[in-house]
Amino acid sequence: MKSLQVNYFGKNIVLENCKKVNMKDLLKTVKERLKYELMSVEVEGITFIQTKTNYWGIRYWFSCPKCERKISVLYENPATHTLECRLCIGLKYKKQRFKGMIEEKIGNL
């Protein structure tokens, strides 16, 4: 049986006694810190909100600068060039704007 050799520190050091840095654990820690830092930053008057989901997750939202509603998409207001939610700007989907009107279908005649 081989005996342990003394290393250049003058001690018998084995792998189990050394501190270990695992890439997976390091990335997890960095991602959590980055998310925390991002959530505390306010960019051009837009704040970020986080809510808990049912299964221990976290969902991230924007806060509309005008109405403070939590939303996932901001749009640029063409008149003021500010970011707002679609309800504040008054944007509607195509189907909502032309509700009740007959759409022309070309090509299926």
A tleap script that builds the chain and sets N, CA, C and O, in Angstrom:
source leaprc.protein.ff14SB
mol = sequence {
  NMET LYS SER LEU GLN VAL ASN TYR PHE GLY
  LYS ASN ILE VAL LEU GLU ASN CYS LYS LYS
  VAL ASN MET LYS ASP LEU LEU LYS THR VAL
  LYS GLU ARG LEU LYS TYR GLU LEU MET SER
  VAL GLU VAL GLU GLY ILE THR PHE ILE GLN
  THR LYS THR ASN TYR TRP GLY ILE ARG TYR
  TRP PHE SER CYS PRO LYS CYS GLU ARG LYS
  ILE SER VAL LEU TYR GLU ASN PRO ALA THR
  HIE THR LEU GLU CYS ARG LEU CYS ILE GLY
  LEU LYS TYR LYS LYS GLN ARG PHE LYS GLY
  MET ILE GLU GLU LYS ILE GLY ASN CLEU
}
set mol.1.N position { 0.825 -1.168 0.000 }
set mol.1.CA position { 0.000 0.000 0.000 }
set mol.1.C position { 0.884 1.251 0.000 }
set mol.1.O position { 1.878 1.333 0.722 }
set mol.2.N position { 0.486 2.231 -0.841 }
set mol.2.CA position { 1.251 3.466 -0.945 }
set mol.2.C position { 0.931 4.386 0.222 }
set mol.2.O position { -0.208 4.447 0.685 }
set mol.3.N position { 1.920 5.081 0.681 }
set mol.3.CA position { 1.694 6.061 1.731 }
set mol.3.C position { 1.474 7.430 1.084 }
set mol.3.O position { 1.919 7.680 -0.036 }
set mol.4.N position { 0.786 8.302 1.801 }
set mol.4.CA position { 0.537 9.650 1.292 }
set mol.4.C position { 1.838 10.424 1.244 }
set mol.4.O position { 2.642 10.387 2.175 }
set mol.5.N position { 2.027 11.119 0.149 }
set mol.5.CA position { 3.230 11.933 0.016 }
set mol.5.C position { 2.928 13.354 0.475 }
set mol.5.O position { 1.809 13.844 0.327 }
set mol.6.N position { 3.900 13.978 1.011 }
set mol.6.CA position { 3.747 15.355 1.461 }
set mol.6.C position { 3.817 16.259 0.238 }
set mol.6.O position { 4.734 16.143 -0.574 }
set mol.7.N position { 2.842 17.163 0.108 }
set mol.7.CA position { 2.849 18.065 -1.033 }
set mol.7.C position { 3.693 19.297 -0.731 }
set mol.7.O position { 4.360 19.370 0.301 }
set mol.8.N position { 3.654 20.260 -1.642 }
set mol.8.CA position { 4.513 21.426 -1.473 }
set mol.8.C position { 4.060 22.356 -0.362 }
set mol.8.O position { 4.781 23.296 -0.029 }
set mol.9.N position { 2.878 22.127 0.229 }
set mol.9.CA position { 2.457 22.895 1.396 }
set mol.9.C position { 3.030 22.302 2.680 }
set mol.9.O position { 2.945 22.916 3.743 }
set mol.10.N position { 3.603 21.130 2.584 }
set mol.10.CA position { 4.155 20.471 3.756 }
set mol.10.C position { 3.122 19.708 4.544 }
set mol.10.O position { 3.368 19.337 5.692 }
set mol.11.N position { 1.934 19.457 3.931 }
set mol.11.CA position { 0.869 18.747 4.629 }
set mol.11.C position { 0.364 17.624 3.744 }
set mol.11.O position { 0.551 17.639 2.528 }
set mol.12.N position { -0.274 16.658 4.368 }
set mol.12.CA position { -0.952 15.604 3.634 }
set mol.12.C position { -2.379 16.071 3.341 }
set mol.12.O position { -3.231 16.046 4.229 }
set mol.13.N position { -2.641 16.487 2.132 }
set mol.13.CA position { -3.961 16.997 1.759 }
set mol.13.C position { -4.617 15.990 0.823 }
set mol.13.O position { -4.018 15.530 -0.149 }
set mol.14.N position { -5.875 15.659 1.147 }
set mol.14.CA position { -6.634 14.747 0.296 }
set mol.14.C position { -7.789 15.511 -0.331 }
set mol.14.O position { -8.184 16.571 0.153 }
set mol.15.N position { -8.306 14.980 -1.374 }
set mol.15.CA position { -9.360 15.627 -2.151 }
set mol.15.C position { -10.578 15.962 -1.303 }
set mol.15.O position { -11.154 17.039 -1.458 }
set mol.16.N position { -10.974 15.083 -0.430 }
set mol.16.CA position { -12.179 15.282 0.370 }
set mol.16.C position { -12.077 16.475 1.318 }
set mol.16.O position { -13.104 17.009 1.736 }
set mol.17.N position { -10.866 16.902 1.664 }
set mol.17.CA position { -10.688 18.023 2.581 }
set mol.17.C position { -10.563 19.366 1.869 }
set mol.17.O position { -10.468 20.403 2.526 }
set mol.18.N position { -10.562 19.363 0.561 }
set mol.18.CA position { -10.413 20.605 -0.202 }
set mol.18.C position { -11.785 21.200 -0.512 }
set mol.18.O position { -12.765 20.481 -0.707 }
set mol.19.N position { -11.825 22.525 -0.550 }
set mol.19.CA position { -13.045 23.219 -0.929 }
set mol.19.C position { -13.282 23.004 -2.413 }
set mol.19.O position { -12.356 23.087 -3.219 }
set mol.20.N position { -14.528 22.727 -2.766 }
set mol.20.CA position { -14.874 22.408 -4.147 }
set mol.20.C position { -15.734 23.521 -4.726 }
set mol.20.O position { -16.649 24.013 -4.065 }
set mol.21.N position { -15.441 23.918 -5.962 }
set mol.21.CA position { -16.257 24.895 -6.686 }
set mol.21.C position { -16.818 24.174 -7.892 }
set mol.21.O position { -16.082 23.798 -8.803 }
set mol.22.N position { -18.133 23.984 -7.890 }
set mol.22.CA position { -18.809 23.286 -8.964 }
set mol.22.C position { -19.390 24.325 -9.926 }
set mol.22.O position { -20.012 25.289 -9.479 }
set mol.23.N position { -19.201 24.151 -11.227 }
set mol.23.CA position { -19.679 25.108 -12.217 }
set mol.23.C position { -21.195 25.278 -12.138 }
set mol.23.O position { -21.690 26.399 -12.254 }
set mol.24.N position { -21.934 24.199 -11.944 }
set mol.24.CA position { -23.394 24.248 -11.874 }
set mol.24.C position { -23.846 25.111 -10.695 }
set mol.24.O position { -24.740 25.945 -10.840 }
set mol.25.N position { -23.231 24.911 -9.535 }
set mol.25.CA position { -23.584 25.694 -8.348 }
set mol.25.C position { -23.188 27.161 -8.512 }
set mol.25.O position { -23.913 28.057 -8.081 }
set mol.26.N position { -22.039 27.400 -9.132 }
set mol.26.CA position { -21.576 28.762 -9.350 }
set mol.26.C position { -22.524 29.515 -10.285 }
set mol.26.O position { -22.870 30.667 -10.022 }
set mol.27.N position { -22.943 28.865 -11.377 }
set mol.27.CA position { -23.867 29.505 -12.314 }
set mol.27.C position { -25.213 29.798 -11.662 }
set mol.27.O position { -25.815 30.840 -11.922 }
set mol.28.N position { -25.682 28.899 -10.829 }
set mol.28.CA position { -26.945 29.099 -10.125 }
set mol.28.C position { -26.866 30.324 -9.216 }
set mol.28.O position { -27.792 31.133 -9.174 }
set mol.29.N position { -25.766 30.455 -8.493 }
set mol.29.CA position { -25.570 31.596 -7.606 }
set mol.29.C position { -25.485 32.900 -8.395 }
set mol.29.O position { -26.077 33.906 -8.005 }
set mol.30.N position { -24.749 32.881 -9.502 }
set mol.30.CA position { -24.604 34.080 -10.329 }
set mol.30.C position { -25.942 34.489 -10.925 }
set mol.30.O position { -26.262 35.678 -10.950 }
set mol.31.N position { -26.742 33.521 -11.413 }
set mol.31.CA position { -28.055 33.830 -11.986 }
set mol.31.C position { -28.983 34.444 -10.949 }
set mol.31.O position { -29.702 35.397 -11.250 }
set mol.32.N position { -28.976 33.907 -9.722 }
set mol.32.CA position { -29.833 34.445 -8.666 }
set mol.32.C position { -29.440 35.869 -8.299 }
set mol.32.O position { -30.301 36.725 -8.099 }
set mol.33.N position { -28.133 36.122 -8.211 }
set mol.33.CA position { -27.662 37.477 -7.894 }
set mol.33.C position { -27.989 38.439 -9.031 }
set mol.33.O position { -28.375 39.582 -8.786 }
set mol.34.N position { -27.835 37.981 -10.273 }
set mol.34.CA position { -28.131 38.823 -11.427 }
set mol.34.C position { -29.617 39.179 -11.470 }
set mol.34.O position { -29.972 40.328 -11.730 }
set mol.35.N position { -30.485 38.199 -11.215 }
set mol.35.CA position { -31.925 38.465 -11.183 }
set mol.35.C position { -32.257 39.473 -10.094 }
set mol.35.O position { -33.066 40.377 -10.304 }
set mol.36.N position { -31.636 39.318 -8.934 }
set mol.36.CA position { -31.884 40.244 -7.831 }
set mol.36.C position { -31.454 41.653 -8.219 }
set mol.36.O position { -32.177 42.614 -7.955 }
set mol.37.N position { -30.293 41.788 -8.840 }
set mol.37.CA position { -29.798 43.100 -9.248 }
set mol.37.C position { -30.686 43.715 -10.332 }
set mol.37.O position { -30.960 44.915 -10.304 }
set mol.38.N position { -31.136 42.891 -11.292 }
set mol.38.CA position { -32.003 43.402 -12.350 }
set mol.38.C position { -33.330 43.893 -11.801 }
set mol.38.O position { -33.871 44.894 -12.271 }
set mol.39.N position { -33.854 43.193 -10.811 }
set mol.39.CA position { -35.147 43.563 -10.253 }
set mol.39.C position { -35.063 44.858 -9.446 }
set mol.39.O position { -36.082 45.518 -9.239 }
set mol.40.N position { -33.876 45.230 -8.990 }
set mol.40.CA position { -33.738 46.443 -8.197 }
set mol.40.C position { -33.390 47.661 -9.058 }
set mol.40.O position { -33.299 48.775 -8.543 }
set mol.41.N position { -33.196 47.458 -10.353 }
set mol.41.CA position { -32.828 48.548 -11.250 }
set mol.41.C position { -34.092 49.129 -11.878 }
set mol.41.O position { -35.015 48.396 -12.235 }
set mol.42.N position { -34.119 50.430 -12.006 }
set mol.42.CA position { -35.220 51.087 -12.696 }
set mol.42.C position { -34.650 51.690 -13.967 }
set mol.42.O position { -33.735 52.512 -13.913 }
set mol.43.N position { -35.189 51.285 -15.114 }
set mol.43.CA position { -34.675 51.724 -16.406 }
set mol.43.C position { -35.701 52.656 -17.048 }
set mol.43.O position { -36.832 52.250 -17.313 }
set mol.44.N position { -35.313 53.884 -17.292 }
set mol.44.CA position { -36.150 54.877 -17.965 }
set mol.44.C position { -37.559 54.948 -17.380 }
set mol.44.O position { -38.534 55.030 -18.127 }
set mol.45.N position { -37.675 54.918 -16.062 }
set mol.45.CA position { -38.971 55.023 -15.414 }
set mol.45.C position { -39.765 53.733 -15.373 }
set mol.45.O position { -40.900 53.726 -14.894 }
set mol.46.N position { -39.196 52.639 -15.864 }
set mol.46.CA position { -39.891 51.352 -15.885 }
set mol.46.C position { -39.353 50.503 -14.743 }
set mol.46.O position { -38.147 50.281 -14.637 }
set mol.47.N position { -40.245 50.036 -13.900 }
set mol.47.CA position { -39.830 49.165 -12.811 }
set mol.47.C position { -40.213 47.730 -13.132 }
set mol.47.O position { -41.098 47.473 -13.948 }
set mol.48.N position { -39.540 46.814 -12.485 }
set mol.48.CA position { -39.783 45.395 -12.677 }
set mol.48.C position { -40.460 44.842 -11.442 }
set mol.48.O position { -40.175 45.260 -10.319 }
set mol.49.N position { -41.364 43.895 -11.662 }
set mol.49.CA position { -42.123 43.269 -10.578 }
set mol.49.C position { -41.929 41.764 -10.677 }
set mol.49.O position { -41.812 41.218 -11.774 }
set mol.50.N position { -41.895 41.102 -9.543 }
set mol.50.CA position { -41.860 39.646 -9.558 }
set mol.50.C position { -42.987 39.106 -8.699 }
set mol.50.O position { -43.288 39.641 -7.631 }
set mol.51.N position { -43.610 38.029 -9.185 }
set mol.51.CA position { -44.670 37.360 -8.442 }
set mol.51.C position { -44.342 35.880 -8.349 }
set mol.51.O position { -43.659 35.327 -9.210 }
set mol.52.N position { -44.833 35.254 -7.304 }
set mol.52.CA position { -44.604 33.820 -7.133 }
set mol.52.C position { -45.663 33.038 -7.892 }
set mol.52.O position { -46.827 33.438 -7.941 }
set mol.53.N position { -45.252 31.916 -8.485 }
set mol.53.CA position { -46.195 31.041 -9.165 }
set mol.53.C position { -46.636 29.945 -8.196 }
set mol.53.O position { -46.145 29.868 -7.070 }
set mol.54.N position { -47.554 29.109 -8.635 }
set mol.54.CA position { -48.083 28.057 -7.755 }
set mol.54.C position { -47.051 26.989 -7.403 }
set mol.54.O position { -47.140 26.370 -6.342 }
set mol.55.N position { -46.088 26.771 -8.268 }
set mol.55.CA position { -45.129 25.688 -8.040 }
set mol.55.C position { -43.731 26.221 -7.789 }
set mol.55.O position { -42.780 25.817 -8.459 }
set mol.56.N position { -43.599 27.122 -6.832 }
set mol.56.CA position { -42.338 27.630 -6.323 }
set mol.56.C position { -41.480 28.347 -7.365 }
set mol.56.O position { -40.265 28.460 -7.202 }
set mol.57.N position { -42.095 28.815 -8.403 }
set mol.57.CA position { -41.354 29.562 -9.404 }
set mol.57.C position { -41.571 31.055 -9.218 }
set mol.57.O position { -42.314 31.488 -8.338 }
set mol.58.N position { -40.913 31.824 -10.056 }
set mol.58.CA position { -41.062 33.277 -10.021 }
set mol.58.C position { -41.350 33.752 -11.435 }
set mol.58.O position { -40.703 33.311 -12.385 }
set mol.59.N position { -42.305 34.636 -11.577 }
set mol.59.CA position { -42.634 35.235 -12.875 }
set mol.59.C position { -42.282 36.715 -12.803 }
set mol.59.O position { -42.551 37.381 -11.803 }
set mol.60.N position { -41.678 37.217 -13.870 }
set mol.60.CA position { -41.233 38.606 -13.912 }
set mol.60.C position { -42.139 39.425 -14.822 }
set mol.60.O position { -42.596 38.944 -15.859 }
set mol.61.N position { -42.393 40.669 -14.422 }
set mol.61.CA position { -43.296 41.556 -15.135 }
set mol.61.C position { -42.675 42.942 -15.241 }
set mol.61.O position { -41.772 43.297 -14.483 }
set mol.62.N position { -43.181 43.718 -16.200 }
set mol.62.CA position { -42.928 45.151 -16.241 }
set mol.62.C position { -44.060 45.822 -15.481 }
set mol.62.O position { -45.155 45.273 -15.360 }
set mol.63.N position { -43.785 47.005 -14.975 }
set mol.63.CA position { -44.833 47.847 -14.414 }
set mol.63.C position { -45.021 49.002 -15.383 }
set mol.63.O position { -44.072 49.726 -15.685 }
set mol.64.N position { -46.244 49.176 -15.872 }
set mol.64.CA position { -46.515 50.258 -16.815 }
set mol.64.C position { -46.252 51.589 -16.113 }
set mol.64.O position { -46.782 51.826 -15.028 }
set mol.65.N position { -45.440 52.461 -16.718 }
set mol.65.CA position { -45.127 53.745 -16.075 }
set mol.65.C position { -46.349 54.641 -15.887 }
set mol.65.O position { -46.355 55.490 -14.995 }
set mol.66.N position { -47.374 54.469 -16.706 }
set mol.66.CA position { -48.536 55.355 -16.647 }
set mol.66.C position { -49.604 54.852 -15.669 }
set mol.66.O position { -50.071 55.611 -14.819 }
set mol.67.N position { -49.993 53.568 -15.786 }
set mol.67.CA position { -51.095 53.051 -14.955 }
set mol.67.C position { -50.612 52.100 -13.850 }
set mol.67.O position { -51.403 51.686 -13.002 }
set mol.68.N position { -49.330 51.755 -13.857 }
set mol.68.CA position { -48.708 50.870 -12.864 }
set mol.68.C position { -49.287 49.461 -12.854 }
set mol.68.O position { -49.196 48.762 -11.845 }
set mol.69.N position { -49.879 49.040 -13.960 }
set mol.69.CA position { -50.398 47.688 -14.107 }
set mol.69.C position { -49.226 46.753 -14.406 }
set mol.69.O position { -48.287 47.144 -15.099 }
set mol.70.N position { -49.272 45.513 -13.886 }
set mol.70.CA position { -48.205 44.569 -14.224 }
set mol.70.C position { -48.514 43.919 -15.568 }
set mol.70.O position { -49.597 43.376 -15.785 }
set mol.71.N position { -47.534 43.990 -16.461 }
set mol.71.CA position { -47.718 43.519 -17.833 }
set mol.71.C position { -46.436 42.859 -18.321 }
set mol.71.O position { -45.361 43.059 -17.755 }
set mol.72.N position { -46.570 42.072 -19.379 }
set mol.72.CA position { -45.393 41.389 -19.915 }
set mol.72.C position { -44.841 42.056 -21.166 }
set mol.72.O position { -43.719 41.755 -21.575 }
set mol.73.N position { -45.602 42.957 -21.782 }
set mol.73.CA position { -45.155 43.616 -23.008 }
set mol.73.C position { -45.427 45.113 -22.915 }
set mol.73.O position { -46.523 45.538 -22.549 }
set mol.74.N position { -44.413 45.899 -23.252 }
set mol.74.CA position { -44.576 47.349 -23.345 }
set mol.74.C position { -44.487 47.751 -24.811 }
set mol.74.O position { -43.761 47.135 -25.591 }
set mol.75.N position { -45.230 48.787 -25.177 }
set mol.75.CA position { -45.225 49.284 -26.548 }
set mol.75.C position { -44.804 50.751 -26.530 }
set mol.75.O position { -45.028 51.464 -25.553 }
set mol.76.N position { -44.188 51.187 -27.630 }
set mol.76.CA position { -43.815 52.590 -27.736 }
set mol.76.C position { -45.003 53.388 -28.253 }
set mol.76.O position { -45.561 53.081 -29.306 }
set mol.77.N position { -45.378 54.401 -27.513 }
set mol.77.CA position { -46.464 55.276 -27.931 }
set mol.77.C position { -45.965 56.117 -29.104 }
set mol.77.O position { -44.982 56.844 -28.955 }
set mol.78.N position { -46.622 56.036 -30.277 }
set mol.78.CA position { -46.131 56.770 -31.444 }
set mol.78.C position { -46.190 58.287 -31.283 }
set mol.78.O position { -45.426 58.997 -31.937 }
set mol.79.N position { -47.064 58.796 -30.440 }
set mol.79.CA position { -47.196 60.240 -30.265 }
set mol.79.C position { -46.140 60.802 -29.312 }
set mol.79.O position { -45.549 61.849 -29.578 }
set mol.80.N position { -45.909 60.100 -28.202 }
set mol.80.CA position { -45.002 60.624 -27.175 }
set mol.80.C position { -43.648 59.923 -27.136 }
set mol.80.O position { -42.729 60.394 -26.467 }
set mol.81.N position { -43.518 58.819 -27.838 }
set mol.81.CA position { -42.286 58.009 -27.865 }
set mol.81.C position { -41.889 57.512 -26.476 }
set mol.81.O position { -40.702 57.385 -26.177 }
set mol.82.N position { -42.876 57.231 -25.632 }
set mol.82.CA position { -42.637 56.635 -24.327 }
set mol.82.C position { -43.174 55.207 -24.336 }
set mol.82.O position { -44.033 54.861 -25.147 }
set mol.83.N position { -42.667 54.399 -23.440 }
set mol.83.CA position { -43.129 53.022 -23.337 }
set mol.83.C position { -44.333 52.949 -22.404 }
set mol.83.O position { -44.296 53.451 -21.280 }
set mol.84.N position { -45.397 52.318 -22.886 }
set mol.84.CA position { -46.625 52.166 -22.104 }
set mol.84.C position { -47.273 50.829 -22.456 }
set mol.84.O position { -46.871 50.173 -23.417 }
set mol.85.N position { -48.271 50.432 -21.679 }
set mol.85.CA position { -49.018 49.215 -22.005 }
set mol.85.C position { -50.020 49.529 -23.118 }
set mol.85.O position { -50.303 50.696 -23.389 }
set mol.86.N position { -50.543 48.508 -23.746 }
set mol.86.CA position { -51.444 48.712 -24.891 }
set mol.86.C position { -52.761 49.373 -24.489 }
set mol.86.O position { -53.385 50.055 -25.302 }
set mol.87.N position { -53.181 49.179 -23.253 }
set mol.87.CA position { -54.428 49.791 -22.798 }
set mol.87.C position { -54.267 51.299 -22.613 }
set mol.87.O position { -55.188 52.062 -22.905 }
set mol.88.N position { -53.109 51.727 -22.131 }
set mol.88.CA position { -52.861 53.167 -21.964 }
set mol.88.C position { -52.749 53.866 -23.310 }
set mol.88.O position { -53.208 54.998 -23.462 }
set mol.89.N position { -52.148 53.210 -24.277 }
set mol.89.CA position { -52.004 53.806 -25.611 }
set mol.89.C position { -53.319 53.739 -26.368 }
set mol.89.O position { -53.578 54.575 -27.234 }
set mol.90.N position { -54.153 52.756 -26.052 }
set mol.90.CA position { -55.414 52.578 -26.761 }
set mol.90.C position { -55.286 51.634 -27.941 }
set mol.90.O position { -56.103 51.668 -28.861 }
set mol.91.N position { -54.258 50.785 -27.916 }
set mol.91.CA position { -54.071 49.820 -29.002 }
set mol.91.C position { -55.063 48.684 -28.870 }
set mol.91.O position { -55.366 48.230 -27.767 }
set mol.92.N position { -55.565 48.231 -30.003 }
set mol.92.CA position { -56.475 47.089 -30.028 }
set mol.92.C position { -56.000 46.116 -31.089 }
set mol.92.O position { -55.330 46.496 -32.049 }
set mol.93.N position { -56.357 44.858 -30.901 }
set mol.93.CA position { -56.058 43.851 -31.909 }
set mol.93.C position { -56.951 44.071 -33.129 }
set mol.93.O position { -58.008 44.694 -33.031 }
set mol.94.N position { -56.523 43.561 -34.263 }
set mol.94.CA position { -57.256 43.745 -35.516 }
set mol.94.C position { -58.692 43.237 -35.397 }
set mol.94.O position { -59.620 43.885 -35.883 }
set mol.95.N position { -58.877 42.113 -34.770 }
set mol.95.CA position { -60.219 41.529 -34.620 }
set mol.95.C position { -61.115 42.411 -33.745 }
set mol.95.O position { -62.326 42.455 -33.958 }
set mol.96.N position { -60.543 43.106 -32.775 }
set mol.96.CA position { -61.337 43.982 -31.915 }
set mol.96.C position { -61.746 45.253 -32.643 }
set mol.96.O position { -62.840 45.773 -32.424 }
set mol.97.N position { -60.880 45.750 -33.498 }
set mol.97.CA position { -61.159 47.005 -34.208 }
set mol.97.C position { -62.266 46.839 -35.244 }
set mol.97.O position { -63.089 47.734 -35.436 }
set mol.98.N position { -62.277 45.691 -35.907 }
set mol.98.CA position { -63.232 45.468 -36.987 }
set mol.98.C position { -64.297 44.447 -36.585 }
set mol.98.O position { -64.750 43.658 -37.414 }
set mol.99.N position { -64.687 44.463 -35.330 }
set mol.99.CA position { -65.659 43.507 -34.819 }
set mol.99.C position { -67.007 43.705 -35.513 }
set mol.99.O position { -67.538 44.815 -35.545 }
set mol.100.N position { -67.545 42.638 -36.060 }
set mol.100.CA position { -68.817 42.685 -36.728 }
set mol.100.C position { -68.735 42.950 -38.223 }
set mol.100.O position { -69.722 42.800 -38.944 }
set mol.101.N position { -67.543 43.350 -38.690 }
set mol.101.CA position { -67.382 43.611 -40.117 }
set mol.101.C position { -66.989 42.329 -40.823 }
set mol.101.O position { -66.354 41.459 -40.227 }
set mol.102.N position { -67.357 42.208 -42.070 }
set mol.102.CA position { -67.023 41.036 -42.870 }
set mol.102.C position { -65.643 41.246 -43.481 }
set mol.102.O position { -65.380 42.248 -44.145 }
set mol.103.N position { -64.759 40.259 -43.234 }
set mol.103.CA position { -63.420 40.338 -43.814 }
set mol.103.C position { -63.432 39.798 -45.221 }
set mol.103.O position { -64.105 38.808 -45.507 }
set mol.104.N position { -62.694 40.439 -46.100 }
set mol.104.CA position { -62.581 39.974 -47.470 }
set mol.104.C position { -61.559 38.849 -47.532 }
set mol.104.O position { -60.456 38.968 -46.999 }
set mol.105.N position { -61.931 37.768 -48.180 }
set mol.105.CA position { -61.003 36.662 -48.372 }
set mol.105.C position { -60.720 36.564 -49.867 }
set mol.105.O position { -61.598 36.218 -50.656 }
set mol.106.N position { -59.520 36.864 -50.230 }
set mol.106.CA position { -59.122 36.831 -51.632 }
set mol.106.C position { -58.376 35.532 -51.888 }
set mol.106.O position { -57.525 35.127 -51.095 }
set mol.107.N position { -58.692 34.896 -52.973 }
set mol.107.CA position { -57.990 33.668 -53.332 }
set mol.107.C position { -58.806 32.413 -53.099 }
set mol.107.O position { -58.498 31.375 -53.684 }
set mol.108.N position { -59.823 32.466 -52.276 }
set mol.108.CA position { -60.651 31.302 -52.005 }
set mol.108.C position { -61.980 31.366 -52.759 }
set mol.108.O position { -62.946 30.731 -52.335 }
set mol.109.N position { -62.057 32.100 -53.845 }
set mol.109.CA position { -63.311 32.248 -54.590 }
set mol.109.C position { -63.490 31.181 -55.601 }
set mol.109.O position { -64.495 31.165 -56.310 }
savepdb mol mol.pdb
quit
